[in-house]
């Protein structure tokens, strides 16, 4: 079993993060949206998600050998019912090779 370590993302991780965007836009989509529309949405969502927000953070999951396996991007928010501070997972993605390894679970 691979040991998964978590660490705050650095500027060097941005290329890796962006490389997973096609996986996010490739999820099953409504029949009335084509692939190009989903990719365009995902590009806009990535820009909005990584906009400079106080308290936002991105965490990278890595294998023992240093391979990046996935990431989670968290933003501060307010609970819609109680208005209490809470967190919001704006993006979570893993590499194809990380599927089934518990990477997403560990990131959560």
C-alpha positions as YAML, in Angstrom:
chain: A
units: angstrom
residues:
- id: 1
  name: UNK
  ca: [0.00, 0.00, 0.00]
- id: 2
  name: UNK
  ca: [1.28, 3.46, -0.90]
- id: 3
  name: UNK
  ca: [1.79, 5.98, 1.88]
- id: 4
  name: UNK
  ca: [0.02, 9.22, 1.01]
- id: 5
  name: UNK
  ca: [1.37, 12.48, 2.39]
- id: 6
  name: UNK
  ca: [-0.46, 15.78, 2.37]
- id: 7
  name: UNK
  ca: [1.16, 19.18, 2.13]
- id: 8
  name: UNK
  ca: [0.15, 22.74, 1.27]
- id: 9
  name: UNK
  ca: [0.39, 23.45, -2.44]
- id: 10
  name: UNK
  ca: [3.14, 25.72, -3.70]
- id: 11
  name: UNK
  ca: [3.41, 27.77, -6.88]
- id: 12
  name: UNK
  ca: [5.27, 24.81, -8.40]
- id: 13
  name: UNK
  ca: [2.12, 22.69, -8.07]
- id: 14
  name: UNK
  ca: [-0.04, 24.87, -10.33]
- id: 15
  name: UNK
  ca: [0.89, 23.03, -13.55]
- id: 16
  name: UNK
  ca: [-0.10, 19.74, -11.90]
- id: 17
  name: UNK
  ca: [-3.38, 21.22, -10.66]
- id: 18
  name: UNK
  ca: [-4.22, 22.60, -14.11]
- id: 19
  name: UNK
  ca: [-3.35, 19.25, -15.70]
- id: 20
  name: UNK
  ca: [-6.30, 17.65, -13.90]
- id: 21
  name: UNK
  ca: [-8.86, 20.10, -15.29]
- id: 22
  name: UNK
  ca: [-9.78, 17.81, -18.23]
- id: 23
  name: UNK
  ca: [-10.66, 15.05, -15.74]
- id: 24
  name: UNK
  ca: [-13.08, 17.41, -14.02]
- id: 25
  name: UNK
  ca: [-14.74, 18.56, -17.24]
- id: 26
  name: UNK
  ca: [-14.97, 14.96, -18.46]
- id: 27
  name: UNK
  ca: [-17.53, 13.84, -15.88]
- id: 28
  name: UNK
  ca: [-20.93, 12.78, -17.20]
- id: 29
  name: UNK
  ca: [-22.75, 15.87, -18.34]
- id: 30
  name: UNK
  ca: [-26.30, 16.81, -19.20]
- id: 31
  name: UNK
  ca: [-27.15, 15.85, -22.77]
- id: 32
  name: UNK
  ca: [-27.80, 19.48, -23.67]
- id: 33
  name: UNK
  ca: [-24.17, 20.49, -22.96]
- id: 34
  name: UNK
  ca: [-21.41, 19.35, -25.28]
- id: 35
  name: UNK
  ca: [-17.83, 18.63, -24.22]
- id: 36
  name: UNK
  ca: [-16.62, 22.10, -25.34]
- id: 37
  name: UNK
  ca: [-19.21, 23.79, -23.10]
- id: 38
  name: UNK
  ca: [-18.13, 21.66, -20.14]
- id: 39
  name: UNK
  ca: [-14.45, 22.43, -20.75]
- id: 40
  name: UNK
  ca: [-15.21, 26.14, -20.97]
- id: 41
  name: UNK
  ca: [-17.19, 25.96, -17.72]
- id: 42
  name: UNK
  ca: [-14.35, 24.09, -16.03]
- id: 43
  name: UNK
  ca: [-11.80, 26.68, -17.17]
- id: 44
  name: UNK
  ca: [-13.96, 29.50, -15.74]
- id: 45
  name: UNK
  ca: [-14.53, 27.56, -12.52]
- id: 46
  name: UNK
  ca: [-10.78, 26.99, -12.07]
- id: 47
  name: UNK
  ca: [-10.08, 30.72, -12.47]
- id: 48
  name: UNK
  ca: [-12.84, 31.63, -10.01]
- id: 49
  name: UNK
  ca: [-11.83, 28.94, -7.52]
- id: 50
  name: UNK
  ca: [-8.21, 30.00, -7.41]
- id: 51
  name: UNK
  ca: [-8.99, 33.72, -7.22]
- id: 52
  name: UNK
  ca: [-7.28, 35.37, -4.27]
- id: 53
  name: UNK
  ca: [-9.57, 34.68, -1.30]
- id: 54
  name: UNK
  ca: [-8.44, 35.13, 2.30]
- id: 55
  name: UNK
  ca: [-8.38, 31.76, 4.02]
- id: 56
  name: UNK
  ca: [-8.46, 29.66, 0.84]
- id: 57
  name: UNK
  ca: [-5.97, 26.82, 0.70]
- id: 58
  name: UNK
  ca: [-4.94, 24.00, -1.60]
- id: 59
  name: UNK
  ca: [-3.51, 20.71, -0.35]
- id: 60
  name: UNK
  ca: [-1.56, 18.27, -2.52]
- id: 61
  name: UNK
  ca: [-1.49, 14.50, -1.99]
- id: 62
  name: UNK
  ca: [1.78, 12.79, -2.88]
- id: 63
  name: UNK
  ca: [3.02, 9.21, -2.99]
- id: 64
  name: UNK
  ca: [6.16, 8.16, -1.14]
- id: 65
  name: UNK
  ca: [8.24, 8.70, -4.28]
- id: 66
  name: UNK
  ca: [7.01, 12.29, -4.63]
- id: 67
  name: UNK
  ca: [4.49, 11.69, -7.42]
- id: 68
  name: UNK
  ca: [1.54, 14.04, -7.08]
- id: 69
  name: UNK
  ca: [-1.68, 12.07, -6.86]
- id: 70
  name: UNK
  ca: [-4.35, 14.71, -6.38]
- id: 71
  name: UNK
  ca: [-5.40, 17.91, -4.70]
- id: 72
  name: UNK
  ca: [-8.21, 19.58, -2.82]
- id: 73
  name: UNK
  ca: [-8.95, 23.30, -2.88]
- id: 74
  name: UNK
  ca: [-10.80, 24.70, 0.13]
- id: 75
  name: UNK
  ca: [-12.46, 28.08, 0.52]
- id: 76
  name: UNK
  ca: [-14.00, 29.73, 3.55]
- id: 77
  name: UNK
  ca: [-17.78, 30.13, 3.41]
- id: 78
  name: UNK
  ca: [-20.82, 30.66, 5.61]
- id: 79
  name: UNK
  ca: [-23.42, 28.03, 6.39]
- id: 80
  name: UNK
  ca: [-26.61, 28.80, 4.47]
- id: 81
  name: UNK
  ca: [-28.85, 27.92, 7.41]
- id: 82
  name: UNK
  ca: [-26.97, 29.14, 10.49]
- id: 83
  name: UNK
  ca: [-24.68, 31.72, 8.86]
- id: 84
  name: UNK
  ca: [-21.80, 30.21, 10.86]
- id: 85
  name: UNK
  ca: [-18.33, 30.11, 9.31]
- id: 86
  name: UNK
  ca: [-17.62, 26.86, 7.52]
- id: 87
  name: UNK
  ca: [-15.49, 25.51, 4.72]
- id: 88
  name: UNK
  ca: [-16.32, 24.70, 1.13]
- id: 89
  name: UNK
  ca: [-14.58, 22.18, -1.11]
- id: 90
  name: UNK
  ca: [-14.45, 24.02, -4.42]
- id: 91
  name: UNK
  ca: [-12.32, 21.44, -6.26]
- id: 92
  name: UNK
  ca: [-11.06, 17.93, -5.63]
- id: 93
  name: UNK
  ca: [-9.31, 15.87, -8.29]
- id: 94
  name: UNK
  ca: [-7.01, 12.87, -8.50]
- id: 95
  name: UNK
  ca: [-4.85, 11.41, -11.22]
- id: 96
  name: UNK
  ca: [-6.15, 8.33, -13.03]
- id: 97
  name: UNK
  ca: [-3.48, 6.21, -11.33]
- id: 98
  name: UNK
  ca: [-4.70, 7.35, -7.90]
- id: 99
  name: UNK
  ca: [-8.23, 6.02, -8.38]
- id: 100
  name: UNK
  ca: [-9.08, 3.38, -5.81]
- id: 101
  name: UNK
  ca: [-6.09, 4.23, -3.59]
- id: 102
  name: UNK
  ca: [-8.05, 6.30, -1.05]
- id: 103
  name: UNK
  ca: [-6.43, 9.59, -2.14]
- id: 104
  name: UNK
  ca: [-9.70, 11.54, -2.30]
- id: 105
  name: UNK
  ca: [-10.73, 10.13, 1.08]
- id: 106
  name: UNK
  ca: [-7.41, 11.17, 2.58]
- id: 107
  name: UNK
  ca: [-7.71, 14.67, 1.08]
- id: 108
  name: UNK
  ca: [-11.19, 15.06, 2.59]
...
